[in-house]
C-alpha cells in the first residue's frame, strides 16, 4: 500500500485535504502528495483529518506534477467524462483491478485535479489511464474528498482479491516516457515528419500512444537509440533552429 500515491493537484480548500487524508487512512493508504496547493494545511484541514493526522503531517508538498511523478511507473487520472485528447477512460472498478496488477511492478499514482476544473490537458498527458466513478445520469459532481474515498475503497477491495494473473514486466517510469515523447517531437520537427506549426492535438496523440502502450525500460532505450541515430543522420539545416 505504501507504493500507492494519492496526488491532489492545485487543491483550494483545506477541508478537502484533511478529509482526503482521512479517506485514505481508513482504506490503508498513507502516501499523500500535494502539487502546488492553493491552501494551507491549517486548523480546518487538521480537524477534518480527524484520526489521520499522520497522513496529513507526512504529506509531500511538491511544486510540479513532473516532480511528484518522478520514479512512478503507472499513473491514473480521474475524470467525470471522456476527454478527446485524454487516455482511455475506464470504469473505476475495472481500472482498480488493472491497478492492483501493476502494483507488483513498482510505484503507482492516482491523480486528482482542482475542485472546480479537474485535471488539465497537460496532466492528462502524464496518465496511462483515466478512471470515472459511475454516478446517476445527469448529476456527476463529486466533492474531491468523496472522490478520494470512493477510489480508495475500490483500491482496497481490488488489493484484497486474489491476483491469478501472470507477473507483469516492469514498466518504464513516467519521467522516462516523457523524455521519450520530447525526443520524438524534436526529431519529428527536424525531419519535418510533423510540421513545426502542427496543432497541439498532434503531439497529444503521440503522448497518449506512449502512455497507453506501457513501454518497458528496454523498449524506451531502443526507441531513443533509434531517434538518436535519426538525429545524427539528419543535420539541422543552416539557419534553422530546433
C-alpha positions in Angstrom: 0.0 0.0 0.0 3.0 2.3 0.5 3.6 2.1 -3.2 0.3 3.9 -4.0 0.5 7.7 -4.1 -2.7 9.8 -4.0 -1.8 13.1 -5.7 -4.0 16.2 -5.3 -3.3 19.0 -7.8 -4.0 22.6 -7.1 -6.3 21.9 -4.1 -8.1 25.1 -3.0 -9.9 24.1 0.2 -8.0 22.9 3.3 -11.0 20.9 4.5 -10.8 18.7 1.4 -7.1 18.0 2.1 -7.9 16.9 5.6 -10.9 14.8 4.6 -8.9 13.2 1.8 -6.2 12.1 4.3 -8.9 10.6 6.5 -10.4 8.8 3.5 -7.0 7.4 2.6 -6.1 6.1 6.1 -9.3 4.3 6.7 -8.6 2.2 3.5 -4.9 1.6 4.3 -3.4 4.3 2.1 -0.7 6.6 3.6 1.2 8.4 0.8 -0.4 11.8 0.1 1.2 14.2 -2.3 0.0 17.9 -2.8 1.0 19.5 -6.0 1.1 23.3 -5.9 -1.7 23.5 -3.4 -3.6 26.8 -3.2 -4.4 26.5 0.5 -2.6 25.8 3.8 -2.7 22.7 6.0 -4.4 24.7 8.7 -6.7 24.0 11.7 -9.6 23.2 9.3 -7.6 20.6 7.5 -6.4 19.1 10.7 -9.9 19.0 12.1 -11.3 17.2 9.0 -8.4 14.7 9.1 -9.6 13.5 12.5 -7.5 10.4 13.3 -5.4 10.6 10.2 -3.1 13.4 11.2 -0.1 11.1 10.5 -1.1 11.0 6.8 -1.6 14.8 6.8 1.6 15.6 8.6 3.7 13.4 6.3 2.1 14.7 3.1 4.7 15.7 0.5 4.2 19.2 -0.9 5.6 19.5 -4.4 5.7 22.4 -6.8 5.1 20.5 -10.1 3.4 17.3 -11.2 6.6 16.2 -13.0 8.4 16.2 -9.7 5.5 14.4 -8.0 5.6 11.5 -10.5 9.3 11.0 -10.7 10.0 7.3 -10.5 6.3 6.3 -10.7 5.6 3.6 -13.3 1.8 3.7 -13.7 -0.3 6.8 -13.4 -4.1 7.1 -13.4 -6.1 10.3 -13.7 -9.7 10.8 -12.6 -12.5 12.4 -14.5 -16.3 12.6 -14.7 -16.2 12.5 -18.5 -14.2 11.2 -21.5 -11.6 13.7 -22.8 -11.0 14.0 -26.5 -7.2 14.1 -26.1 -7.0 12.1 -22.9 -6.1 8.4 -22.3 -8.6 5.5 -22.3 -11.5 6.1 -19.9 -12.3 3.0 -17.7 -15.0 2.5 -15.1 -13.4 2.7 -11.7 -13.8 -0.9 -10.6 -12.3 -2.3 -13.9 -9.5 0.2 -13.6 -8.8 -0.7 -10.0 -8.3 -4.4 -10.9 -5.7 -3.4 -13.5 -4.0 -1.1 -11.0 -3.7 -3.9 -8.5 -1.7 -6.0 -11.1 0.5 -3.0 -11.9 1.5 -2.6 -8.2 3.7 -5.6 -8.5 6.0 -3.7 -10.8 6.6 -0.6 -8.8 5.1 2.6 -7.5 1.7 3.8 -8.9 -0.2 7.0 -8.5 -3.8 8.3 -8.8 -4.1 12.0 -9.5 -7.0 14.3 -8.9 -7.4 17.8 -10.3 -8.5 21.0 -8.7 -12.1 21.1 -7.3 -13.6 23.4 -9.9 -11.7 22.4 -13.1 -10.5 18.9 -12.8 -7.3 17.7 -14.5 -5.6 19.9 -17.1 -4.7 18.6 -20.5 -1.0 18.7 -19.5 -1.8 16.5 -16.5 -3.8 14.0 -18.6 -0.7 13.6 -20.9 1.1 12.1 -17.9 -1.6 9.4 -17.3 -1.6 5.8 -18.6 -5.3 5.5 -17.8 -8.3 7.7 -16.9 -10.9 6.5 -14.4 -14.5 7.5 -14.0 -16.7 6.9 -10.9 -20.2 5.7 -12.1 -22.9 8.2 -10.9 -26.5 8.8 -11.5 -27.2 10.2 -15.0 -27.4 14.0 -15.1 -25.5 14.7 -11.9 -21.9 13.5 -11.7 -20.4 16.2 -9.4 -18.5 14.7 -6.5 -16.7 16.5 -3.8 -12.9 16.0 -4.0 -12.6 14.2 -0.7 -15.6 12.0 -1.6 -14.0 11.0 -4.8 -10.8 10.1 -3.0 -12.9 8.0 -0.6 -14.6 6.0 -3.4 -11.3 5.5 -5.3 -9.5 4.4 -2.0 -12.4 1.9 -1.3 -12.2 0.3 -4.7 -8.4 0.0 -4.5 -8.8 -1.6 -1.0 -11.2 -4.2 -2.5 -9.1 -4.8 -5.6 -6.0 -5.5 -3.5 -7.8 -8.0 -1.3 -8.9 -10.1 -4.2 -6.6 -13.0 -5.4 -4.5 -11.9 -8.3 -4.4 -15.0 -10.5 -2.5 -13.4 -13.4 0.9 -13.6 -14.9 3.6 -11.3 -13.4 3.8 -8.1 -15.5 7.3 -6.9 -16.6 8.4 -3.6 -15.0 7.2 -0.6 -16.9 9.4 2.5 -17.7 8.7 5.2 -15.2 6.7 8.3 -16.1 9.7 10.5 -16.4 11.5 8.3 -18.9 8.4 8.0 -21.1 8.0 11.8 -21.0 11.6 12.2 -22.1 11.0 9.8 -25.0 8.0 11.8 -26.1 10.1 15.0 -26.1 12.8 13.3 -28.1 10.3 12.1 -30.7 8.8 15.6 -31.0 12.3 17.1 -31.5 13.2 14.6 -34.2 9.8 14.8 -35.9 10.3 18.6 -36.3 13.8 18.1 -37.6 12.8 15.7 -40.4 9.5 17.6 -40.9 7.5 14.5 -40.3 5.3 16.8 -38.2 5.5 20.4 -39.1 6.6 23.0 -36.5 3.3 24.7 -36.7 1.2 21.5 -36.3 -1.7 21.8 -33.8 -1.2 20.7 -30.2 -3.5 17.7 -30.9 -0.8 16.0 -33.0 1.6 16.0 -30.0 -1.2 15.0 -27.6 -1.8 11.9 -29.7 1.9 10.9 -29.6 2.0 11.3 -25.8 -1.3 9.3 -25.4 0.1 6.5 -27.5 3.3 6.3 -25.5 1.4 6.2 -22.2 -1.2 3.6 -23.4 1.3 1.1 -24.7 3.0 0.5 -21.3 6.6 0.7 -22.5 9.3 -1.3 -20.7 12.7 0.4 -19.9 14.5 -1.6 -22.6 11.9 -0.5 -25.2 12.3 3.1 -24.3 16.1 2.7 -24.6 15.6 1.1 -28.0 13.3 3.8 -29.3 15.6 6.6 -28.1 18.6 4.9 -29.7 16.7 4.9 -33.0 15.8 8.6 -32.6 19.4 9.5 -31.8 20.5 7.7 -35.0 18.0 9.7 -37.0 19.3 12.9 -35.4 22.9 12.0 -36.3 21.9 11.2 -39.9 19.8 14.4 -40.3 21.8 17.6 -39.6 19.8 20.7 -38.8 19.7 22.9 -42.0 21.8 26.1 -41.7 19.8 29.0 -40.3 17.1 26.8 -38.8 16.6 26.4 -35.0 15.2 23.3 -33.4 
